[in-house]
Amino acid sequence: MDSTRGNDDEQTARWNGASGNAWVEGRTVLDELYRPFEDLLLEAVAAEGGRQVLDVGCGTGSTTLAVARRLGAQGRCVGIDLSEPMVTVARARAEQESSPASFVLADAQDHAFEPGIFDMVISRFGVMFFNDSVKAFTNLRTAVRDDAGLRVITWRDPAENPFMTTAERAAAPFVPNLPARRPDEPGQFAFADRDRVRRILEESGWSGVDIQPLDVVCTLPESELVDFFTRFGPLGLVLGEADERTRAHIVETVRAAFDPYTQGTEVRFTAACWTVGARA
C-alpha cells in the first residue's frame, strides 16, 4: 500500500469522522478560544491589501466569514477543507448571514485550483495536516498570482505548549493506547520545527519566508474544560472506548491536572505559535 495514499485516507477519515464532528460540536467554544488568531489574520489581510483570499483548512468557517465581512463588496474569501461535516456547517453559517464567502470541500494538497486567482493565502491552524507538505504548498502556489502573500499560524513545539498535552500526559497511565504524537507527521505540532517549515516553503516555490514566534494568551470558560479535553486531542480519540467507571476516573484525574491553568471561572494558557509569512 502506498504510504502517501494511506496517510491521506487516514486524515480524510479522521476529519470526516470523530475529529470533524468534535469540531462541529465545539465550534462556538473553539471560535472564541482562537479569536485572537483570527484577528491577527484579519490584520494581515488588511496590511497586504488582499482582495481575493484563500483560507486553507477553514474548518467551520469562522475566519473565512470574518475576512469576507472585512472585504465586503471589494473582494471575496474562499475557504477550503476536506471535512464534509465542517464545510456543511460553514456553508450554513454563510447562508444564515448572507455572506458572499464560499467554501470548497476538497483537500488543498491536490485540489485543481483555477490558476492564479488568489492574491493571498491564510490559515489558522489548518496547514499542519498535509501528508506531503511540499506538494500541498506547491499546489497552493499555482492558485495564487505572482507576488501574492501567504500568512499562516501554526503551533510551536509541544514542550512549549504544555496546556495542549496536559490531558494525554495525565491520562497516559490509564490509557495505554493513546495515539502517539510523532514529529514531522501530520498533526497539531507538525510545523513545530522552524527550519523544516522554511525548507517546505522554499521547495514549494515561495520566497521571502519569515517565521516569527507568536505567544498569545487564550481563555476558555472553566465550565467548558471537561468537554474540551474529552473531545479534542489524542485523549478525545480514544476515551469513548473506556468503560464508564474508567472514564469517570480518567476525567477526574485529568481535570485535576488542569488546576494550574484555572483561575475562578476561567481557564488561561499561553499558546506558543509561529506566524509564518512568505510571498509567491
BABADREN-547866 format. One record per residue (C-alpha): x, y, z; residue number from 0. Coordinates in Angstrom, 1 decimal, padded with zeros to 4 digits. Layout:
BEGIN
{px X, py Y, pz Z, k NUM}
...
REM end
This chain:
BEGIN
{px 000.0, py 000.0, pz 000.0, k 0}
{px 001.3, py 003.5, pz -000.9, k 1}
{px 002.1, py 005.2, pz 002.4, k 2}
{px 001.1, py 008.6, pz 001.0, k 3}
{px -002.3, py 007.4, pz 000.0, k 4}
{px -002.7, py 005.6, pz 003.3, k 5}
{px -001.9, py 008.8, pz 005.3, k 6}
{px -004.2, py 010.8, pz 003.0, k 7}
{px -007.0, py 008.3, pz 003.7, k 8}
{px -006.4, py 008.4, pz 007.4, k 9}
{px -006.7, py 012.2, pz 007.5, k 10}
{px -009.8, py 012.1, pz 005.4, k 11}
{px -011.4, py 009.5, pz 007.6, k 12}
{px -010.5, py 011.4, pz 010.8, k 13}
{px -011.8, py 014.8, pz 009.7, k 14}
{px -014.9, py 013.3, pz 008.2, k 15}
{px -015.4, py 011.3, pz 011.4, k 16}
{px -014.6, py 011.8, pz 015.0, k 17}
{px -012.3, py 014.9, pz 014.7, k 18}
{px -014.5, py 016.7, pz 012.3, k 19}
{px -017.7, py 016.0, pz 014.3, k 20}
{px -015.9, py 017.1, pz 017.5, k 21}
{px -015.0, py 020.5, pz 015.9, k 22}
{px -018.6, py 020.9, pz 014.7, k 23}
{px -020.0, py 020.2, pz 018.2, k 24}
{px -017.4, py 022.5, pz 019.9, k 25}
{px -017.3, py 025.2, pz 017.2, k 26}
{px -018.7, py 028.0, pz 019.4, k 27}
{px -016.2, py 027.5, pz 022.2, k 28}
{px -013.3, py 027.0, pz 019.7, k 29}
{px -014.2, py 030.1, pz 017.7, k 30}
{px -013.9, py 032.2, pz 020.9, k 31}
{px -010.8, py 030.3, pz 022.1, k 32}
{px -008.9, py 031.1, pz 018.9, k 33}
{px -010.4, py 034.5, pz 018.2, k 34}
{px -007.1, py 036.3, pz 018.8, k 35}
{px -005.5, py 034.3, pz 015.9, k 36}
{px -008.5, py 035.2, pz 013.7, k 37}
{px -008.0, py 038.9, pz 014.5, k 38}
{px -004.3, py 038.6, pz 013.6, k 39}
{px -005.1, py 037.1, pz 010.2, k 40}
{px -007.7, py 039.9, pz 009.6, k 41}
{px -004.9, py 042.4, pz 010.3, k 42}
{px -002.6, py 040.6, pz 007.9, k 43}
{px -005.2, py 040.6, pz 005.1, k 44}
{px -005.7, py 044.4, pz 005.6, k 45}
{px -001.9, py 045.0, pz 005.7, k 46}
{px -001.4, py 043.0, pz 002.5, k 47}
{px -004.3, py 044.6, pz 000.7, k 48}
{px -005.7, py 041.2, pz -000.1, k 49}
{px -008.8, py 041.1, pz -002.1, k 50}
{px -009.1, py 037.5, pz -003.3, k 51}
{px -008.3, py 035.4, pz -000.3, k 52}
{px -008.0, py 031.7, pz 000.2, k 53}
{px -008.4, py 030.3, pz 003.7, k 54}
{px -006.8, py 026.8, pz 003.9, k 55}
{px -008.2, py 024.3, pz 006.4, k 56}
{px -011.1, py 026.6, pz 007.1, k 57}
{px -013.0, py 024.2, pz 009.3, k 58}
{px -016.4, py 025.6, pz 010.3, k 59}
{px -015.7, py 028.9, pz 008.6, k 60}
{px -015.2, py 031.4, pz 011.3, k 61}
{px -012.1, py 033.0, pz 009.8, k 62}
{px -013.3, py 032.8, pz 006.2, k 63}
{px -016.5, py 034.6, pz 007.2, k 64}
{px -014.7, py 037.2, pz 009.2, k 65}
{px -012.4, py 038.0, pz 006.2, k 66}
{px -015.4, py 038.2, pz 003.9, k 67}
{px -017.1, py 040.7, pz 006.2, k 68}
{px -013.9, py 042.8, pz 006.3, k 69}
{px -013.6, py 042.7, pz 002.5, k 70}
{px -017.2, py 043.4, pz 001.8, k 71}
{px -018.0, py 044.1, pz -001.9, k 72}
{px -014.4, py 044.9, pz -002.6, k 73}
{px -013.3, py 041.2, pz -002.6, k 74}
{px -014.0, py 037.6, pz -001.7, k 75}
{px -012.8, py 034.9, pz 000.6, k 76}
{px -012.9, py 031.2, pz -000.2, k 77}
{px -012.5, py 028.5, pz 002.4, k 78}
{px -011.2, py 025.0, pz 001.6, k 79}
{px -011.4, py 022.0, pz 003.9, k 80}
{px -011.6, py 018.2, pz 003.4, k 81}
{px -014.1, py 017.8, pz 006.3, k 82}
{px -017.6, py 017.4, pz 005.0, k 83}
{px -019.2, py 018.0, pz 008.4, k 84}
{px -017.3, py 021.2, pz 009.0, k 85}
{px -017.8, py 022.6, pz 005.4, k 86}
{px -021.5, py 021.8, pz 005.7, k 87}
{px -021.7, py 024.0, pz 008.9, k 88}
{px -019.5, py 026.7, pz 007.2, k 89}
{px -021.9, py 026.9, pz 004.3, k 90}
{px -024.9, py 027.1, pz 006.6, k 91}
{px -023.3, py 029.9, pz 008.5, k 92}
{px -022.6, py 031.8, pz 005.3, k 93}
{px -026.2, py 031.4, pz 004.2, k 94}
{px -027.5, py 032.5, pz 007.5, k 95}
{px -025.6, py 035.8, pz 007.5, k 96}
{px -026.0, py 036.3, pz 003.7, k 97}
{px -022.2, py 036.2, pz 003.4, k 98}
{px -020.5, py 036.2, pz 000.0, k 99}
{px -017.9, py 033.7, pz 001.4, k 100}
{px -017.8, py 030.4, pz -000.3, k 101}
{px -016.5, py 027.0, pz 000.7, k 102}
{px -014.8, py 024.2, pz -001.3, k 103}
{px -015.0, py 020.6, pz 000.0, k 104}
{px -011.6, py 019.3, pz -001.1, k 105}
{px -008.0, py 018.6, pz 000.0, k 106}
{px -005.9, py 021.6, pz -000.7, k 107}
{px -002.9, py 019.3, pz -001.3, k 108}
{px -004.2, py 018.2, pz -004.7, k 109}
{px -007.3, py 020.2, pz -005.4, k 110}
{px -007.4, py 021.5, pz -009.0, k 111}
{px -007.5, py 025.3, pz -008.3, k 112}
{px -008.0, py 027.7, pz -011.1, k 113}
{px -004.5, py 029.1, pz -011.7, k 114}
{px -003.6, py 032.5, pz -010.3, k 115}
{px -006.9, py 033.6, pz -008.9, k 116}
{px -005.9, py 034.5, pz -005.3, k 117}
{px -003.7, py 037.3, pz -004.1, k 118}
{px -003.4, py 036.0, pz -000.5, k 119}
{px -003.5, py 032.6, pz 001.3, k 120}
{px -004.2, py 032.5, pz 005.0, k 121}
{px -004.7, py 029.7, pz 007.6, k 122}
{px -005.4, py 029.4, pz 011.3, k 123}
{px -004.0, py 026.1, pz 012.3, k 124}
{px -005.1, py 024.4, pz 009.1, k 125}
{px -001.8, py 023.5, pz 007.3, k 126}
{px -000.2, py 021.0, pz 009.6, k 127}
{px -002.2, py 018.0, pz 008.5, k 128}
{px -000.9, py 017.6, pz 004.9, k 129}
{px 000.7, py 014.2, pz 004.2, k 130}
{px 003.0, py 015.9, pz 001.7, k 131}
{px 003.5, py 019.5, pz 002.7, k 132}
{px 005.8, py 020.4, pz -000.3, k 133}
{px 003.2, py 019.1, pz -002.7, k 134}
{px 000.5, py 021.0, pz -000.8, k 135}
{px 002.3, py 024.3, pz -000.8, k 136}
{px 003.3, py 023.8, pz -004.4, k 137}
{px -000.3, py 023.3, pz -005.3, k 138}
{px -001.3, py 026.4, pz -003.3, k 139}
{px 001.4, py 028.4, pz -005.2, k 140}
{px -000.3, py 027.5, pz -008.5, k 141}
{px -003.6, py 029.1, pz -007.2, k 142}
{px -002.1, py 032.5, pz -006.5, k 143}
{px -000.8, py 035.4, pz -008.6, k 144}
{px 002.8, py 036.3, pz -008.6, k 145}
{px 003.8, py 038.3, pz -005.5, k 146}
{px 000.7, py 037.0, pz -003.6, k 147}
{px 001.1, py 036.9, pz 000.1, k 148}
{px 001.0, py 033.9, pz 002.5, k 149}
{px 000.2, py 034.2, pz 006.2, k 150}
{px -000.4, py 031.1, pz 008.3, k 151}
{px -000.4, py 030.4, pz 012.0, k 152}
{px 000.9, py 027.1, pz 013.4, k 153}
{px 001.9, py 025.6, pz 016.7, k 154}
{px 005.4, py 025.5, pz 018.0, k 155}
{px 006.9, py 022.6, pz 019.9, k 156}
{px 004.7, py 020.6, pz 022.3, k 157}
{px 007.2, py 021.3, pz 025.1, k 158}
{px 006.3, py 025.0, pz 024.7, k 159}
{px 002.6, py 024.2, pz 024.8, k 160}
{px 002.1, py 022.2, pz 028.0, k 161}
{px -001.6, py 023.0, pz 028.2, k 162}
{px -002.2, py 021.2, pz 024.9, k 163}
{px -000.6, py 018.0, pz 026.1, k 164}
{px -001.8, py 018.1, pz 029.8, k 165}
{px -004.7, py 015.7, pz 029.1, k 166}
{px -002.7, py 013.0, pz 027.4, k 167}
{px 000.1, py 013.1, pz 030.0, k 168}
{px -002.3, py 012.9, pz 032.9, k 169}
{px -004.3, py 010.1, pz 031.2, k 170}
{px -001.4, py 008.0, pz 029.9, k 171}
{px -001.2, py 005.7, pz 032.9, k 172}
{px -004.8, py 004.7, pz 032.4, k 173}
{px -005.0, py 004.7, pz 028.6, k 174}
{px -002.1, py 002.7, pz 027.1, k 175}
{px -003.5, py 003.0, pz 023.5, k 176}
{px -003.2, py 006.8, pz 023.3, k 177}
{px -002.2, py 007.8, pz 019.8, k 178}
{px 001.4, py 009.0, pz 019.8, k 179}
{px 002.5, py 012.4, pz 018.5, k 180}
{px 005.3, py 011.9, pz 016.1, k 181}
{px 007.5, py 014.8, pz 014.8, k 182}
{px 007.0, py 015.7, pz 011.2, k 183}
{px 003.9, py 013.5, pz 010.8, k 184}
{px 000.5, py 015.2, pz 010.1, k 185}
{px -000.9, py 016.7, pz 013.3, k 186}
{px -001.1, py 019.7, pz 015.6, k 187}
{px 002.7, py 020.0, pz 016.0, k 188}
{px 003.8, py 019.0, pz 012.5, k 189}
{px 005.2, py 022.5, pz 011.9, k 190}
{px 007.0, py 023.0, pz 015.2, k 191}
{px 010.4, py 022.9, pz 013.5, k 192}
{px 011.0, py 026.4, pz 012.1, k 193}
{px 013.8, py 025.2, pz 009.8, k 194}
{px 011.6, py 022.4, pz 008.4, k 195}
{px 008.8, py 024.9, pz 007.7, k 196}
{px 011.2, py 027.2, pz 005.9, k 197}
{px 012.5, py 024.3, pz 003.7, k 198}
{px 009.0, py 023.2, pz 002.8, k 199}
{px 008.0, py 026.7, pz 001.7, k 200}
{px 011.2, py 027.3, pz -000.3, k 201}
{px 011.0, py 023.9, pz -002.0, k 202}
{px 007.4, py 024.8, pz -002.9, k 203}
{px 008.2, py 028.0, pz -004.8, k 204}
{px 007.6, py 030.5, pz -002.0, k 205}
{px 010.2, py 033.2, pz -001.2, k 206}
{px 010.9, py 035.8, pz 001.4, k 207}
{px 009.9, py 033.3, pz 004.1, k 208}
{px 009.6, py 035.0, pz 007.5, k 209}
{px 008.8, py 032.9, pz 010.6, k 210}
{px 008.4, py 034.6, pz 013.9, k 211}
{px 007.4, py 033.3, pz 017.4, k 212}
{px 003.9, py 034.3, pz 018.5, k 213}
{px 002.7, py 033.9, pz 022.1, k 214}
{px -001.0, py 034.5, pz 022.7, k 215}
{px -002.9, py 034.3, pz 025.9, k 216}
{px -006.1, py 032.2, pz 025.3, k 217}
{px -009.0, py 031.8, pz 027.6, k 218}
{px -011.7, py 029.1, pz 028.0, k 219}
{px -014.7, py 029.1, pz 030.3, k 220}
{px -013.9, py 026.7, pz 033.2, k 221}
{px -017.4, py 025.2, pz 032.6, k 222}
{px -016.2, py 024.0, pz 029.1, k 223}
{px -012.9, py 022.5, pz 030.2, k 224}
{px -014.1, py 018.9, pz 030.6, k 225}
{px -015.8, py 018.9, pz 027.3, k 226}
{px -012.6, py 020.4, pz 025.7, k 227}
{px -010.2, py 017.8, pz 026.9, k 228}
{px -012.6, py 014.8, pz 026.4, k 229}
{px -013.5, py 015.9, pz 022.9, k 230}
{px -010.2, py 017.0, pz 021.4, k 231}
{px -006.6, py 015.7, pz 021.0, k 232}
{px -005.4, py 012.2, pz 021.4, k 233}
{px -007.5, py 011.6, pz 024.5, k 234}
{px -010.6, py 012.6, pz 022.8, k 235}
{px -010.0, py 010.0, pz 020.1, k 236}
{px -009.9, py 007.0, pz 022.5, k 237}
{px -011.8, py 008.0, pz 025.6, k 238}
{px -015.0, py 006.6, pz 024.2, k 239}
{px -013.5, py 003.1, pz 024.2, k 240}
{px -013.2, py 003.2, pz 028.0, k 241}
{px -015.9, py 001.7, pz 030.3, k 242}
{px -018.0, py 004.2, pz 032.3, k 243}
{px -016.1, py 003.6, pz 035.6, k 244}
{px -012.6, py 004.0, pz 034.0, k 245}
{px -013.8, py 007.0, pz 032.0, k 246}
{px -015.0, py 008.8, pz 035.2, k 247}
{px -011.7, py 008.1, pz 036.9, k 248}
{px -009.7, py 009.4, pz 033.9, k 249}
{px -011.9, py 012.6, pz 033.7, k 250}
{px -011.4, py 013.3, pz 037.4, k 251}
{px -007.6, py 012.8, pz 037.2, k 252}
{px -007.2, py 014.9, pz 034.0, k 253}
{px -009.4, py 017.7, pz 035.3, k 254}
{px -007.2, py 018.0, pz 038.4, k 255}
{px -004.1, py 018.2, pz 036.2, k 256}
{px -005.5, py 021.4, pz 034.7, k 257}
{px -005.8, py 023.2, pz 038.1, k 258}
{px -002.6, py 025.3, pz 037.4, k 259}
{px -004.4, py 026.9, pz 034.4, k 260}
{px -007.7, py 027.5, pz 036.2, k 261}
{px -008.5, py 031.0, pz 037.7, k 262}
{px -012.0, py 031.0, pz 039.0, k 263}
{px -014.5, py 030.7, pz 036.2, k 264}
{px -011.8, py 031.0, pz 033.6, k 265}
{px -009.0, py 028.8, pz 032.2, k 266}
{px -006.0, py 030.7, pz 030.8, k 267}
{px -002.9, py 029.4, pz 028.9, k 268}
{px -000.3, py 030.8, pz 026.6, k 269}
{px -000.4, py 029.4, pz 023.0, k 270}
{px 003.2, py 029.2, pz 021.7, k 271}
{px 002.9, py 029.5, pz 017.9, k 272}
{px 004.7, py 030.6, pz 014.7, k 273}
{px 003.3, py 033.3, pz 012.4, k 274}
{px 004.6, py 032.3, pz 009.0, k 275}
{px 004.8, py 034.7, pz 006.1, k 276}
{px 006.0, py 034.3, pz 002.6, k 277}
{px 005.5, py 035.6, pz -001.0, k 278}
{px 004.8, py 033.8, pz -004.2, k 279}
REM end
